[in-house]
Amino acid sequence: MPTVAFYTVGCKVNFVDTEAIWQLFKKEGYEQVDFEETADVYLINTCTVTNTGDKKSRQIIRRAIRKNPDAIVAVTGCYAQTSPAEIMAIDGVDLVIGTQDRDKLMDYIRQLREERKPINAVRNIMKTREFEELKVSGFTERTRAFLKIQEGCNNFCTFCIIPWSRGLSRSRDPKNVLEQARELVDAGYNEIVLTGIHTGGYGDDLVDYRLSDLLVDLTKIDGLSRIRISSIEASQIDDRMIDVLNGSDKLCRHLHIPVQAGDDDVLRRMRRKYTTAEYAEKIEKIRKAMPGVAITTDVIVGFPGETDDMFDNGYRFLEQVGFSQMHVFPYSKRTGTPAARMDNQVPDDVKQERVRRLIELSDRMHKEYAESCIGQVFTVIPERPGKETDPGWLVGYSDNYLPIAFRAGQELIGSLCRVKLAAAGEHEHRGELVRVLDETPAAAGQ
C-alpha cells in the first residue's frame, strides 16, 4: 500500500484543505503516515501570510526531500500559488499546484510515477470564479468539524497578500454545503464550524442568498447541535444576521469580529472599511440583541506609521470594547503589499513591547469575561484529556468559547455535556459536570 505524509503550515482553512486532499489519496488506496516517517509522497500545504510563513514552508519542503529523496514531493497552498518559481527552483520538488485544481492532484501524481518530470500546475488565481469543490467526510483527531463554505477575498487590505494567493471571493453552492453538513452529522460530529478566507462574505456572489440564509437552513438539520462562525466582519452583521443568530439555540453565542486596529488613522492606512465609532456601534447593537455574547477579535500592532499616541489611543479603545479575547500579532512586512512600501516602519522592539501590553490586556479581559459567567451552566463538547499531571479531567469549549476543564472519563470526548462554570483561570477554567446530554462521541475523536 503506497503511503502519503502531510504537513500543514498556516490557518484553519489550510488544515481543512489538507483534510480534503487526504480524502483524494485515501480513495486511491493510500495509507497516511506521520510526516517524520518515510513516505512515498510528501505533500506540504504552505502559508504566505508573512515572509516567515514562506521561510518555514521552504524549510519543511527541504526536510521532506531529505527524508526520502526518492519520494514524490508535492507543494500546495498560498506560498505555492504566489511563488511557484521559487519552489520549483528547490531541487527535489516534483509538483507545485497552488490553491486551485487540487481535484486534479491524483492525475499529476500518476503522471509523475510514469515520468519523473517536475510539474508546475499553478495558473492565474484572479481568473477563477468557481468554488473548488472538495469534500471532507471527517477530521483526524478532531471533535469539531470544519466546513469550508467560502474562498478568496475582495477587501485588498494594504497589509494582506491573501487576495493574490486565494483569489476573489467565491461561495460554495448551498446545496453542497448542506449535503456535507448532513454527512458530518451522520459521522458523529456535534459541532460544525463554518470557515473560509472571508467567511462573512458568503453569498456576495450568489443571487438572493446570504450567510444568514445558509444559517437558517443549517439549523434545520436534525442531529446538528452547534453551529459556529469562524470569523465575520462587523459590516456583515446586519439586523437580519442578528435576528438569525439570536433566534436559534444551535448558533453559538460567540462571534470573532476582526478589528485589526483601534485608531482611525491606522484603520484608514490599512484600508479597512469602518471607523472605530462604527465598529463600536455595531458591537453595542450585537450585545443588546445577544446578552452575554462572547466577542473575540484580531489586532495588528506596529503597523507602518503607528505612533505611540496612536497605539495608546487604540489600547484605550480595545479596553473600552471589552473583548473576551484578542489574538494579537506584530505587523509583518509582506513583500508585494502596499504596506510594505509605506514609510515609518515601526522598529521590532517597539512592536514586541506593544504586543506584550495587548496580550496582558487580552488575558485580563478574558478572565473578567469568564468571571462574569461563573455559576452559569453551559453545553461543553470535550475535545481532549486534561494535563498529564492532572489525570481524570477533560477540556472542551462552551458555546461562548470558554475553554472549560472538568472531571469526567475519556469516553465522553466528543459528547454533549452540561457543565457548570465554577472558577475562572487565566486561560483555562474549571467546571463541574452536571449531566451528559449525548454519549455518542464524534467519530474523529475516537
TORKOL-4160 file (C-alpha; in steps of 0.2 Angstrom, whole numbers, padded with zeros to 4 digits, m for minus):
446
<pt num="1" X="0000" Y="0000" Z="0000"/>
<pt num="2" X="0008" Y="0017" Z="m0005"/>
<pt num="3" X="0010" Y="0030" Z="0009"/>
<pt num="4" X="0007" Y="0049" Z="0010"/>
<pt num="5" X="0013" Y="0061" Z="0023"/>
<pt num="6" X="0006" Y="0079" Z="0026"/>
<pt num="7" X="0012" Y="0095" Z="0033"/>
<pt num="8" X="0001" Y="0110" Z="0035"/>
<pt num="9" X="0008" Y="0127" Z="0038"/>
<pt num="10" X="m0004" Y="0142" Z="0042"/>
<pt num="11" X="m0023" Y="0144" Z="0046"/>
<pt num="12" X="m0038" Y="0133" Z="0049"/>
<pt num="13" X="m0043" Y="0134" Z="0031"/>
<pt num="14" X="m0026" Y="0126" Z="0026"/>
<pt num="15" X="m0030" Y="0112" Z="0038"/>
<pt num="16" X="m0047" Y="0109" Z="0030"/>
<pt num="17" X="m0039" Y="0109" Z="0013"/>
<pt num="18" X="m0027" Y="0096" Z="0019"/>
<pt num="19" X="m0040" Y="0085" Z="0026"/>
<pt num="20" X="m0049" Y="0087" Z="0009"/>
<pt num="21" X="m0033" Y="0082" Z="m0001"/>
<pt num="22" X="m0031" Y="0067" Z="0011"/>
<pt num="23" X="m0048" Y="0061" Z="0005"/>
<pt num="24" X="m0042" Y="0061" Z="m0013"/>
<pt num="25" X="m0027" Y="0050" Z="m0008"/>
<pt num="26" X="m0037" Y="0039" Z="0003"/>
<pt num="27" X="m0049" Y="0035" Z="m0012"/>
<pt num="28" X="m0033" Y="0029" Z="m0022"/>
<pt num="29" X="m0029" Y="0017" Z="m0008"/>
<pt num="30" X="m0015" Y="0027" Z="0001"/>
<pt num="31" X="m0011" Y="0025" Z="0019"/>
<pt num="32" X="m0007" Y="0041" Z="0029"/>
<pt num="33" X="0009" Y="0041" Z="0039"/>
<pt num="34" X="0017" Y="0053" Z="0051"/>
<pt num="35" X="0027" Y="0067" Z="0042"/>
<pt num="36" X="0043" Y="0061" Z="0051"/>
<pt num="37" X="0042" Y="0044" Z="0044"/>
<pt num="38" X="0047" Y="0038" Z="0026"/>
<pt num="39" X="0033" Y="0040" Z="0014"/>
<pt num="40" X="0031" Y="0038" Z="m0005"/>
<pt num="41" X="0023" Y="0055" Z="m0006"/>
<pt num="42" X="0025" Y="0071" Z="0004"/>
<pt num="43" X="0013" Y="0085" Z="0002"/>
<pt num="44" X="0016" Y="0102" Z="0010"/>
<pt num="45" X="0002" Y="0114" Z="0012"/>
<pt num="46" X="0010" Y="0131" Z="0013"/>
<pt num="47" X="0007" Y="0148" Z="0020"/>
<pt num="48" X="0012" Y="0165" Z="0014"/>
<pt num="49" X="0003" Y="0177" Z="0026"/>
<pt num="50" X="0020" Y="0183" Z="0031"/>
<pt num="51" X="0038" Y="0181" Z="0025"/>
<pt num="52" X="0041" Y="0170" Z="0040"/>
<pt num="53" X="0027" Y="0158" Z="0033"/>
<pt num="54" X="0037" Y="0157" Z="0016"/>
<pt num="55" X="0053" Y="0153" Z="0025"/>
<pt num="56" X="0045" Y="0140" Z="0036"/>
<pt num="57" X="0037" Y="0132" Z="0021"/>
<pt num="58" X="0054" Y="0131" Z="0012"/>
<pt num="59" X="0061" Y="0123" Z="0027"/>
<pt num="60" X="0048" Y="0109" Z="0028"/>
<pt num="61" X="0049" Y="0106" Z="0009"/>
<pt num="62" X="0068" Y="0103" Z="0011"/>
<pt num="63" X="0065" Y="0092" Z="0026"/>
<pt num="64" X="0053" Y="0081" Z="0016"/>
<pt num="65" X="0066" Y="0079" Z="0002"/>
<pt num="66" X="0079" Y="0074" Z="0015"/>
<pt num="67" X="0068" Y="0061" Z="0022"/>
<pt num="68" X="0066" Y="0051" Z="0006"/>
<pt num="69" X="0075" Y="0058" Z="m0010"/>
<pt num="70" X="0065" Y="0045" Z="m0020"/>
<pt num="71" X="0048" Y="0051" Z="m0014"/>
<pt num="72" X="0036" Y="0062" Z="m0024"/>
<pt num="73" X="0036" Y="0080" Z="m0016"/>
<pt num="74" X="0021" Y="0090" Z="m0019"/>
<pt num="75" X="0018" Y="0108" Z="m0013"/>
<pt num="76" X="0001" Y="0117" Z="m0012"/>
<pt num="77" X="m0006" Y="0132" Z="m0003"/>
<pt num="78" X="m0004" Y="0150" Z="m0003"/>
<pt num="79" X="0015" Y="0151" Z="m0005"/>
<pt num="80" X="0014" Y="0139" Z="m0019"/>
<pt num="81" X="0001" Y="0150" Z="m0028"/>
<pt num="82" X="0011" Y="0166" Z="m0026"/>
<pt num="83" X="0029" Y="0160" Z="m0029"/>
<pt num="84" X="0029" Y="0144" Z="m0039"/>
<pt num="85" X="0045" Y="0148" Z="m0047"/>
<pt num="86" X="0054" Y="0149" Z="m0030"/>
<pt num="87" X="0048" Y="0132" Z="m0025"/>
<pt num="88" X="0051" Y="0124" Z="m0042"/>
<pt num="89" X="0069" Y="0130" Z="m0040"/>
<pt num="90" X="0071" Y="0119" Z="m0025"/>
<pt num="91" X="0080" Y="0103" Z="m0031"/>
<pt num="92" X="0069" Y="0088" Z="m0027"/>
<pt num="93" X="0052" Y="0097" Z="m0029"/>
<pt num="94" X="0041" Y="0087" Z="m0041"/>
<pt num="95" X="0024" Y="0096" Z="m0041"/>
<pt num="96" X="0018" Y="0114" Z="m0037"/>
<pt num="97" X="m0001" Y="0116" Z="m0038"/>
<pt num="98" X="m0006" Y="0132" Z="m0029"/>
<pt num="99" X="m0024" Y="0135" Z="m0021"/>
<pt num="100" X="m0034" Y="0128" Z="m0035"/>
<pt num="101" X="m0036" Y="0112" Z="m0046"/>
<pt num="102" X="m0032" Y="0101" Z="m0031"/>
<pt num="103" X="m0045" Y="0089" Z="m0038"/>
<pt num="104" X="m0033" Y="0085" Z="m0052"/>
<pt num="105" X="m0019" Y="0081" Z="m0039"/>
<pt num="106" X="m0020" Y="0062" Z="m0041"/>
<pt num="107" X="m0019" Y="0063" Z="m0060"/>
<pt num="108" X="m0002" Y="0073" Z="m0058"/>
<pt num="109" X="0004" Y="0060" Z="m0045"/>
<pt num="110" X="0001" Y="0046" Z="m0058"/>
<pt num="111" X="0009" Y="0056" Z="m0071"/>
<pt num="112" X="0025" Y="0059" Z="m0060"/>
<pt num="113" X="0025" Y="0040" Z="m0057"/>
<pt num="114" X="0026" Y="0036" Z="m0075"/>
<pt num="115" X="0038" Y="0050" Z="m0080"/>
<pt num="116" X="0048" Y="0059" Z="m0066"/>
<pt num="117" X="0047" Y="0076" Z="m0073"/>
<pt num="118" X="0043" Y="0091" Z="m0062"/>
<pt num="119" X="0026" Y="0099" Z="m0065"/>
<pt num="120" X="0021" Y="0117" Z="m0062"/>
<pt num="121" X="0002" Y="0117" Z="m0062"/>
<pt num="122" X="m0001" Y="0134" Z="m0055"/>
<pt num="123" X="m0012" Y="0146" Z="m0065"/>
<pt num="124" X="m0019" Y="0164" Z="m0063"/>
<pt num="125" X="m0030" Y="0163" Z="m0047"/>
<pt num="126" X="m0038" Y="0180" Z="m0051"/>
<pt num="127" X="m0047" Y="0172" Z="m0066"/>
<pt num="128" X="m0055" Y="0159" Z="m0055"/>
<pt num="129" X="m0074" Y="0162" Z="m0052"/>
<pt num="130" X="m0079" Y="0145" Z="m0046"/>
<pt num="131" X="m0078" Y="0137" Z="m0028"/>
<pt num="132" X="m0066" Y="0122" Z="m0028"/>
<pt num="133" X="m0077" Y="0108" Z="m0023"/>
<pt num="134" X="m0068" Y="0096" Z="m0011"/>
<pt num="135" X="m0077" Y="0086" Z="0001"/>
<pt num="136" X="m0071" Y="0082" Z="0019"/>
<pt num="137" X="m0080" Y="0067" Z="0027"/>
<pt num="138" X="m0070" Y="0068" Z="0044"/>
<pt num="139" X="m0056" Y="0076" Z="0053"/>
<pt num="140" X="m0041" Y="0067" Z="0060"/>
<pt num="141" X="m0041" Y="0068" Z="0079"/>
<pt num="142" X="m0054" Y="0082" Z="0080"/>
<pt num="143" X="m0071" Y="0083" Z="0089"/>
<pt num="144" X="m0077" Y="0098" Z="0080"/>
<pt num="145" X="m0080" Y="0098" Z="0061"/>
<pt num="146" X="m0074" Y="0112" Z="0050"/>
<pt num="147" X="m0085" Y="0116" Z="0035"/>
<pt num="148" X="m0077" Y="0127" Z="0021"/>
<pt num="149" X="m0091" Y="0137" Z="0013"/>
<pt num="150" X="m0081" Y="0151" Z="0005"/>
<pt num="151" X="m0064" Y="0155" Z="m0004"/>
<pt num="152" X="m0055" Y="0171" Z="m0008"/>
<pt num="153" X="m0057" Y="0189" Z="m0003"/>
<pt num="154" X="m0061" Y="0206" Z="m0011"/>
<pt num="155" X="m0055" Y="0218" Z="0003"/>
<pt num="156" X="m0037" Y="0221" Z="m0003"/>
<pt num="157" X="m0032" Y="0227" Z="0014"/>
<pt num="158" X="m0015" Y="0236" Z="0012"/>
<pt num="159" X="m0006" Y="0223" Z="0024"/>
<pt num="160" X="m0013" Y="0207" Z="0016"/>
<pt num="161" X="m0007" Y="0196" Z="0002"/>
<pt num="162" X="m0021" Y="0184" Z="0003"/>
<pt num="163" X="m0032" Y="0190" Z="m0012"/>
<pt num="164" X="m0017" Y="0187" Z="m0023"/>
<pt num="165" X="m0014" Y="0169" Z="m0016"/>
<pt num="166" X="m0033" Y="0164" Z="m0014"/>
<pt num="167" X="m0041" Y="0175" Z="m0027"/>
<pt num="168" X="m0058" Y="0184" Z="m0027"/>
<pt num="169" X="m0072" Y="0179" Z="m0016"/>
<pt num="170" X="m0081" Y="0163" Z="m0021"/>
<pt num="171" X="m0096" Y="0155" Z="m0012"/>
<pt num="172" X="m0099" Y="0136" Z="m0011"/>
<pt num="173" X="m0116" Y="0130" Z="m0018"/>
<pt num="174" X="m0128" Y="0130" Z="m0004"/>
<pt num="175" X="m0134" Y="0113" Z="m0009"/>
<pt num="176" X="m0116" Y="0106" Z="m0007"/>
<pt num="177" X="m0114" Y="0114" Z="0010"/>
<pt num="178" X="m0130" Y="0107" Z="0017"/>
<pt num="179" X="m0126" Y="0090" Z="0010"/>
<pt num="180" X="m0109" Y="0089" Z="0018"/>
<pt num="181" X="m0116" Y="0096" Z="0034"/>
<pt num="182" X="m0128" Y="0081" Z="0035"/>
<pt num="183" X="m0113" Y="0069" Z="0031"/>
<pt num="184" X="m0103" Y="0077" Z="0045"/>
<pt num="185" X="m0118" Y="0075" Z="0057"/>
<pt num="186" X="m0120" Y="0057" Z="0052"/>
<pt num="187" X="m0102" Y="0054" Z="0055"/>
<pt num="188" X="m0105" Y="0059" Z="0073"/>
<pt num="189" X="m0100" Y="0077" Z="0074"/>
<pt num="190" X="m0110" Y="0088" Z="0086"/>
<pt num="191" X="m0102" Y="0105" Z="0081"/>
<pt num="192" X="m0099" Y="0112" Z="0064"/>
<pt num="193" X="m0088" Y="0127" Z="0062"/>
<pt num="194" X="m0091" Y="0137" Z="0046"/>
<pt num="195" X="m0075" Y="0143" Z="0039"/>
<pt num="196" X="m0067" Y="0152" Z="0024"/>
<pt num="197" X="m0055" Y="0165" Z="0019"/>
<pt num="198" X="m0068" Y="0178" Z="0021"/>
<pt num="199" X="m0082" Y="0168" Z="0029"/>
<pt num="200" X="m0094" Y="0183" Z="0032"/>
<pt num="201" X="m0093" Y="0186" Z="0013"/>
<pt num="202" X="m0103" Y="0170" Z="0009"/>
<pt num="203" X="m0116" Y="0174" Z="m0003"/>
<pt num="204" X="m0109" Y="0190" Z="m0010"/>
<pt num="205" X="m0108" Y="0181" Z="m0027"/>
<pt num="206" X="m0124" Y="0172" Z="m0026"/>
<pt num="207" X="m0142" Y="0178" Z="m0031"/>
<pt num="208" X="m0153" Y="0182" Z="m0016"/>
<pt num="209" X="m0144" Y="0170" Z="m0004"/>
<pt num="210" X="m0133" Y="0176" Z="0010"/>
<pt num="211" X="m0124" Y="0169" Z="0025"/>
<pt num="212" X="m0139" Y="0172" Z="0036"/>
<pt num="213" X="m0150" Y="0161" Z="0024"/>
<pt num="214" X="m0137" Y="0147" Z="0025"/>
<pt num="215" X="m0138" Y="0148" Z="0044"/>
<pt num="216" X="m0156" Y="0146" Z="0044"/>
<pt num="217" X="m0155" Y="0131" Z="0033"/>
<pt num="218" X="m0141" Y="0123" Z="0043"/>
<pt num="219" X="m0151" Y="0125" Z="0059"/>
<pt num="220" X="m0165" Y="0114" Z="0051"/>
<pt num="221" X="m0153" Y="0099" Z="0050"/>
<pt num="222" X="m0158" Y="0085" Z="0063"/>
<pt num="223" X="m0144" Y="0080" Z="0074"/>
<pt num="224" X="m0133" Y="0096" Z="0072"/>
<pt num="225" X="m0131" Y="0103" Z="0089"/>
<pt num="226" X="m0120" Y="0118" Z="0087"/>
<pt num="227" X="m0115" Y="0130" Z="0073"/>
<pt num="228" X="m0101" Y="0142" Z="0075"/>
<pt num="229" X="m0095" Y="0155" Z="0063"/>
<pt num="230" X="m0076" Y="0156" Z="0062"/>
<pt num="231" X="m0075" Y="0174" Z="0058"/>
<pt num="232" X="m0086" Y="0188" Z="0052"/>
<pt num="233" X="m0083" Y="0207" Z="0048"/>
<pt num="234" X="m0093" Y="0220" Z="0058"/>
<pt num="235" X="m0100" Y="0227" Z="0042"/>
<pt num="236" X="m0108" Y="0210" Z="0038"/>
<pt num="237" X="m0118" Y="0208" Z="0053"/>
<pt num="238" X="m0134" Y="0217" Z="0049"/>
<pt num="239" X="m0151" Y="0216" Z="0058"/>
<pt num="240" X="m0156" Y="0200" Z="0048"/>
<pt num="241" X="m0140" Y="0192" Z="0054"/>
<pt num="242" X="m0143" Y="0197" Z="0072"/>
<pt num="243" X="m0160" Y="0190" Z="0071"/>
<pt num="244" X="m0154" Y="0174" Z="0065"/>
<pt num="245" X="m0140" Y="0172" Z="0077"/>
<pt num="246" X="m0152" Y="0176" Z="0092"/>
<pt num="247" X="m0166" Y="0165" Z="0085"/>
<pt num="248" X="m0159" Y="0148" Z="0087"/>
<pt num="249" X="m0151" Y="0139" Z="0101"/>
<pt num="250" X="m0140" Y="0130" Z="0089"/>
<pt num="251" X="m0130" Y="0145" Z="0084"/>
<pt num="252" X="m0115" Y="0148" Z="0096"/>
<pt num="253" X="m0115" Y="0164" Z="0106"/>
<pt num="254" X="m0098" Y="0168" Z="0100"/>
<pt num="255" X="m0093" Y="0180" Z="0086"/>
<pt num="256" X="m0075" Y="0183" Z="0080"/>
<pt num="257" X="m0075" Y="0200" Z="0073"/>
<pt num="258" X="m0058" Y="0206" Z="0067"/>
<pt num="259" X="m0054" Y="0225" Z="0072"/>
<pt num="260" X="m0036" Y="0225" Z="0067"/>
<pt num="261" X="m0033" Y="0242" Z="0075"/>
<pt num="262" X="m0041" Y="0254" Z="0087"/>
<pt num="263" X="m0036" Y="0270" Z="0079"/>
<pt num="264" X="m0045" Y="0278" Z="0065"/>
<pt num="265" X="m0029" Y="0284" Z="0056"/>
<pt num="266" X="m0021" Y="0267" Z="0057"/>
<pt num="267" X="m0038" Y="0259" Z="0050"/>
<pt num="268" X="m0038" Y="0271" Z="0036"/>
<pt num="269" X="m0020" Y="0266" Z="0031"/>
<pt num="270" X="m0024" Y="0248" Z="0032"/>
<pt num="271" X="m0039" Y="0252" Z="0020"/>
<pt num="272" X="m0052" Y="0244" Z="0032"/>
<pt num="273" X="m0070" Y="0249" Z="0029"/>
<pt num="274" X="m0075" Y="0256" Z="0045"/>
<pt num="275" X="m0071" Y="0268" Z="0059"/>
<pt num="276" X="m0069" Y="0264" Z="0077"/>
<pt num="277" X="m0085" Y="0273" Z="0081"/>
<pt num="278" X="m0094" Y="0262" Z="0068"/>
<pt num="279" X="m0086" Y="0246" Z="0074"/>
<pt num="280" X="m0091" Y="0251" Z="0092"/>
<pt num="281" X="m0109" Y="0255" Z="0087"/>
<pt num="282" X="m0111" Y="0238" Z="0079"/>
<pt num="283" X="m0104" Y="0228" Z="0094"/>
<pt num="284" X="m0116" Y="0238" Z="0106"/>
<pt num="285" X="m0130" Y="0233" Z="0095"/>
<pt num="286" X="m0125" Y="0215" Z="0095"/>
<pt num="287" X="m0123" Y="0214" Z="0114"/>
<pt num="288" X="m0140" Y="0222" Z="0116"/>
<pt num="289" X="m0148" Y="0208" Z="0105"/>
<pt num="290" X="m0137" Y="0194" Z="0112"/>
<pt num="291" X="m0134" Y="0197" Z="0130"/>
<pt num="292" X="m0118" Y="0188" Z="0136"/>
<pt num="293" X="m0111" Y="0185" Z="0119"/>
<pt num="294" X="m0093" Y="0182" Z="0118"/>
<pt num="295" X="m0084" Y="0193" Z="0105"/>
<pt num="296" X="m0066" Y="0189" Z="0101"/>
<pt num="297" X="m0055" Y="0199" Z="0088"/>
<pt num="298" X="m0039" Y="0200" Z="0079"/>
<pt num="299" X="m0027" Y="0215" Z="0082"/>
<pt num="300" X="m0011" Y="0220" Z="0072"/>
<pt num="301" X="0001" Y="0231" Z="0081"/>
<pt num="302" X="0016" Y="0241" Z="0074"/>
<pt num="303" X="0008" Y="0245" Z="0058"/>
<pt num="304" X="0018" Y="0257" Z="0047"/>
<pt num="305" X="0016" Y="0275" Z="0054"/>
<pt num="306" X="0008" Y="0269" Z="0071"/>
<pt num="307" X="0015" Y="0282" Z="0083"/>
<pt num="308" X="0015" Y="0279" Z="0102"/>
<pt num="309" X="m0001" Y="0291" Z="0103"/>
<pt num="310" X="m0010" Y="0280" Z="0090"/>
<pt num="311" X="m0006" Y="0264" Z="0100"/>
<pt num="312" X="m0011" Y="0272" Z="0116"/>
<pt num="313" X="m0027" Y="0278" Z="0108"/>
<pt num="314" X="m0030" Y="0260" Z="0101"/>
<pt num="315" X="m0026" Y="0252" Z="0118"/>
<pt num="316" X="m0040" Y="0263" Z="0126"/>
<pt num="317" X="m0052" Y="0258" Z="0113"/>
<pt num="318" X="m0049" Y="0240" Z="0114"/>
<pt num="319" X="m0051" Y="0240" Z="0133"/>
<pt num="320" X="m0067" Y="0250" Z="0131"/>
<pt num="321" X="m0075" Y="0237" Z="0119"/>
<pt num="322" X="m0070" Y="0224" Z="0131"/>
<pt num="323" X="m0067" Y="0208" Z="0121"/>
<pt num="324" X="m0067" Y="0191" Z="0128"/>
<pt num="325" X="m0051" Y="0188" Z="0120"/>
<pt num="326" X="m0039" Y="0196" Z="0107"/>
<pt num="327" X="m0027" Y="0187" Z="0095"/>
<pt num="328" X="m0013" Y="0199" Z="0094"/>
<pt num="329" X="0000" Y="0200" Z="0080"/>
<pt num="330" X="0015" Y="0211" Z="0077"/>
<pt num="331" X="0014" Y="0219" Z="0059"/>
<pt num="332" X="0025" Y="0209" Z="0047"/>
<pt num="333" X="0031" Y="0217" Z="0031"/>
<pt num="334" X="0024" Y="0207" Z="0017"/>
<pt num="335" X="0033" Y="0209" Z="0000"/>
<pt num="336" X="0021" Y="0214" Z="m0013"/>
<pt num="337" X="0008" Y="0223" Z="m0002"/>
<pt num="338" X="0006" Y="0242" Z="m0001"/>
<pt num="339" X="0010" Y="0242" Z="0017"/>
<pt num="340" X="0027" Y="0235" Z="0014"/>
<pt num="341" X="0031" Y="0251" Z="0004"/>
<pt num="342" X="0025" Y="0263" Z="0017"/>
<pt num="343" X="0036" Y="0275" Z="0026"/>
<pt num="344" X="0039" Y="0275" Z="0045"/>
<pt num="345" X="0040" Y="0256" Z="0048"/>
<pt num="346" X="0040" Y="0253" Z="0066"/>
<pt num="347" X="0055" Y="0245" Z="0075"/>
<pt num="348" X="0054" Y="0227" Z="0080"/>
<pt num="349" X="0057" Y="0230" Z="0098"/>
<pt num="350" X="0043" Y="0243" Z="0099"/>
<pt num="351" X="0031" Y="0231" Z="0091"/>
<pt num="352" X="0036" Y="0217" Z="0103"/>
<pt num="353" X="0033" Y="0229" Z="0118"/>
<pt num="354" X="0016" Y="0234" Z="0111"/>
<pt num="355" X="0012" Y="0215" Z="0108"/>
<pt num="356" X="0016" Y="0212" Z="0126"/>
<pt num="357" X="0005" Y="0225" Z="0133"/>
<pt num="358" X="m0010" Y="0220" Z="0122"/>
<pt num="359" X="m0008" Y="0201" Z="0127"/>
<pt num="360" X="m0009" Y="0207" Z="0145"/>
<pt num="361" X="m0024" Y="0216" Z="0141"/>
<pt num="362" X="m0032" Y="0201" Z="0132"/>
<pt num="363" X="m0028" Y="0190" Z="0147"/>
<pt num="364" X="m0036" Y="0202" Z="0159"/>
<pt num="365" X="m0052" Y="0204" Z="0148"/>
<pt num="366" X="m0053" Y="0186" Z="0145"/>
<pt num="367" X="m0053" Y="0182" Z="0164"/>
<pt num="368" X="m0065" Y="0196" Z="0168"/>
<pt num="369" X="m0077" Y="0189" Z="0155"/>
<pt num="370" X="m0075" Y="0171" Z="0162"/>
<pt num="371" X="m0078" Y="0178" Z="0180"/>
<pt num="372" X="m0095" Y="0186" Z="0174"/>
<pt num="373" X="m0100" Y="0168" Z="0169"/>
<pt num="374" X="m0097" Y="0159" Z="0185"/>
<pt num="375" X="m0112" Y="0149" Z="0191"/>
<pt num="376" X="m0119" Y="0148" Z="0174"/>
<pt num="377" X="m0122" Y="0130" Z="0166"/>
<pt num="378" X="m0115" Y="0128" Z="0148"/>
<pt num="379" X="m0115" Y="0115" Z="0135"/>
<pt num="380" X="m0097" Y="0109" Z="0133"/>
<pt num="381" X="m0090" Y="0097" Z="0120"/>
<pt num="382" X="m0075" Y="0090" Z="0127"/>
<pt num="383" X="m0060" Y="0089" Z="0115"/>
<pt num="384" X="m0046" Y="0081" Z="0124"/>
<pt num="385" X="m0039" Y="0075" Z="0140"/>
<pt num="386" X="m0033" Y="0087" Z="0153"/>
<pt num="387" X="m0014" Y="0089" Z="0158"/>
<pt num="388" X="m0005" Y="0073" Z="0161"/>
<pt num="389" X="0000" Y="0079" Z="0178"/>
<pt num="390" X="m0019" Y="0081" Z="0182"/>
<pt num="391" X="m0027" Y="0065" Z="0176"/>
<pt num="392" X="m0046" Y="0062" Z="0176"/>
<pt num="393" X="m0050" Y="0079" Z="0168"/>
<pt num="394" X="m0057" Y="0083" Z="0150"/>
<pt num="395" X="m0056" Y="0100" Z="0142"/>
<pt num="396" X="m0068" Y="0107" Z="0129"/>
<pt num="397" X="m0076" Y="0123" Z="0123"/>
<pt num="398" X="m0093" Y="0131" Z="0128"/>
<pt num="399" X="m0104" Y="0138" Z="0115"/>
<pt num="400" X="m0097" Y="0156" Z="0120"/>
<pt num="401" X="m0079" Y="0149" Z="0118"/>
<pt num="402" X="m0073" Y="0147" Z="0135"/>
<pt num="403" X="m0061" Y="0133" Z="0137"/>
<pt num="404" X="m0068" Y="0123" Z="0152"/>
<pt num="405" X="m0059" Y="0108" Z="0161"/>
<pt num="406" X="m0070" Y="0096" Z="0171"/>
<pt num="407" X="m0069" Y="0079" Z="0179"/>
<pt num="408" X="m0075" Y="0065" Z="0168"/>
<pt num="409" X="m0070" Y="0050" Z="0159"/>
<pt num="410" X="m0062" Y="0050" Z="0142"/>
<pt num="411" X="m0076" Y="0041" Z="0134"/>
<pt num="412" X="m0086" Y="0057" Z="0134"/>
<pt num="413" X="m0074" Y="0066" Z="0122"/>
<pt num="414" X="m0085" Y="0072" Z="0108"/>
<pt num="415" X="m0101" Y="0071" Z="0118"/>
<pt num="416" X="m0113" Y="0085" Z="0123"/>
<pt num="417" X="m0111" Y="0089" Z="0142"/>
<pt num="418" X="m0119" Y="0101" Z="0153"/>
<pt num="419" X="m0106" Y="0109" Z="0164"/>
<pt num="420" X="m0107" Y="0122" Z="0177"/>
<pt num="421" X="m0093" Y="0135" Z="0177"/>
<pt num="422" X="m0085" Y="0135" Z="0195"/>
<pt num="423" X="m0069" Y="0145" Z="0194"/>
<pt num="424" X="m0061" Y="0157" Z="0181"/>
<pt num="425" X="m0042" Y="0154" Z="0177"/>
<pt num="426" X="m0030" Y="0164" Z="0167"/>
<pt num="427" X="m0033" Y="0154" Z="0151"/>
<pt num="428" X="m0042" Y="0138" Z="0156"/>
<pt num="429" X="m0057" Y="0137" Z="0168"/>
<pt num="430" X="m0064" Y="0124" Z="0180"/>
<pt num="431" X="m0081" Y="0117" Z="0179"/>
<pt num="432" X="m0092" Y="0104" Z="0187"/>
<pt num="433" X="m0101" Y="0091" Z="0176"/>
<pt num="434" X="m0120" Y="0092" Z="0178"/>
<pt num="435" X="m0126" Y="0079" Z="0166"/>
<pt num="436" X="m0122" Y="0071" Z="0149"/>
<pt num="437" X="m0134" Y="0076" Z="0135"/>
<pt num="438" X="m0127" Y="0064" Z="0122"/>
<pt num="439" X="m0115" Y="0050" Z="0125"/>
<pt num="440" X="m0112" Y="0047" Z="0106"/>
<pt num="441" X="m0094" Y="0053" Z="0103"/>
<pt num="442" X="m0088" Y="0061" Z="0087"/>
<pt num="443" X="m0081" Y="0049" Z="0075"/>
<pt num="444" X="m0064" Y="0058" Z="0073"/>
<pt num="445" X="m0062" Y="0059" Z="0092"/>
<pt num="446" X="m0061" Y="0041" Z="0094"/>
